[in-house]
Amino acid sequence: MPKIYTRKEVARRRMKFQVFAGMFDFLAILAGIAVIIVCIVLLSALVHWVIQDVESSFATLWDIFMSAIIIPE
């Protein structure tokens, strides 16, 4: 047989669920902020790596170009 709840019990249970829902929303916001910060750090590391790679690639290509112009084979 199902249990019958009074209005006070229903209100208390509803308040408890609202508190838990609020706590989980707050934790989800904190986790989302942490994920955003990690993504920003990863993107900045990627941009830094690309800049260094482009510099070294163009330096190598420039050396090949200059050696071909100055001392053609």
C-alpha positions as CSV (number, residue, x, y, z in Angstrom):
1,M,0.0,0.0,0.0
2,P,1.5,3.4,-0.9
3,K,2.5,5.7,1.8
4,I,0.4,8.9,2.2
5,Y,2.3,12.1,2.7
6,T,1.0,15.2,4.4
7,R,1.4,18.6,2.8
8,K,4.2,19.4,5.3
9,E,6.1,16.3,4.4
10,V,5.7,17.0,0.7
11,A,6.9,20.5,1.2
12,R,9.9,19.3,3.3
13,R,10.8,16.7,0.7
14,R,10.5,19.2,-2.1
15,M,12.7,21.6,-0.3
16,K,15.3,18.9,0.3
17,F,15.3,18.0,-3.5
18,Q,15.6,21.7,-4.3
19,V,18.6,22.1,-2.0
20,F,20.3,19.0,-3.6
21,A,19.5,20.3,-7.1
22,G,21.0,23.7,-6.2
23,M,24.1,22.1,-4.8
24,F,24.5,20.0,-8.0
25,D,24.0,23.1,-10.2
26,F,26.7,24.9,-8.2
27,L,29.1,21.9,-8.6
28,A,28.3,21.7,-12.3
29,I,29.1,25.4,-12.7
30,L,32.4,25.0,-10.9
31,A,33.3,21.9,-13.1
32,G,32.3,23.9,-16.2
33,I,34.6,26.8,-15.2
34,A,37.4,24.3,-14.6
35,V,36.9,22.8,-18.0
36,I,36.9,26.2,-19.6
37,I,40.2,27.2,-17.9
38,V,41.8,23.9,-18.9
39,C,40.7,24.5,-22.5
40,I,42.2,28.0,-22.5
41,V,45.5,26.7,-21.1
42,L,45.6,24.0,-23.8
43,L,44.8,26.5,-26.6
44,S,47.5,28.9,-25.4
45,A,50.0,26.0,-25.3
46,L,48.9,25.0,-28.9
47,V,49.3,28.6,-30.1
48,H,52.7,28.9,-28.5
49,W,53.8,25.5,-30.0
50,V,52.6,26.6,-33.5
51,I,54.5,29.9,-33.3
52,Q,57.7,28.1,-32.4
53,D,57.2,25.4,-35.1
54,V,56.5,28.0,-37.8
55,E,59.6,30.0,-36.8
56,S,61.8,26.9,-36.9
57,S,60.3,25.7,-40.2
58,F,60.8,29.0,-41.9
59,A,64.3,29.3,-40.5
60,T,65.1,25.9,-42.1
61,L,63.5,26.9,-45.4
62,W,65.3,30.2,-45.4
63,D,68.6,28.4,-44.9
64,I,67.9,26.1,-47.8
65,F,66.8,29.0,-49.9
66,M,69.9,31.1,-49.1
67,S,72.3,28.2,-49.7
68,A,70.6,27.5,-53.1
69,I,71.0,31.2,-54.1
70,I,74.5,31.8,-52.8
71,I,76.0,28.4,-53.7
72,P,73.9,26.8,-56.5
73,E,74.5,23.2,-57.1
